Amino acid sequence: MITTELRKTWKNFCVEHDRAAKEWAKRGYRGPANLPPFPEELRGMTCGAKTRAGTPCKQKGIYGNGRCHLHGGLSTGPVTEEGKKKSSMNWKKRRIFIKDERIP
């Protein structure tokens, strides 16, 4: 299979698995979970994102989007003004514990 098709299969599996898990939780975790079987063609699937060296990433622990924790689109930081203010306040709180004279 082509990697784009594998990624679509992976995403579909994750969606179905989450749906079945929510249904099972709604039943109070009673009875069989009825989770979909893991497709054999996805065993050993890697992230595949291009690294800085130009080689494909070999991480096997991937998220629902088909990428690893390094390439999975983790948070890039606060976007709103409120979030930016909260983030800067965290730094100001942390400065109290730093005993470096260079920080004003």
Secondary structure as GFF3:
##gff-version 3
##sequence-region A 1 104
A	DSSP	alpha_helix	3	26	.	.	.	ID=ss1
A	DSSP	three_ten_helix	40	42	.	.	.	ID=ss2
A	DSSP	alpha_helix	81	95	.	.	.	ID=ss3
###
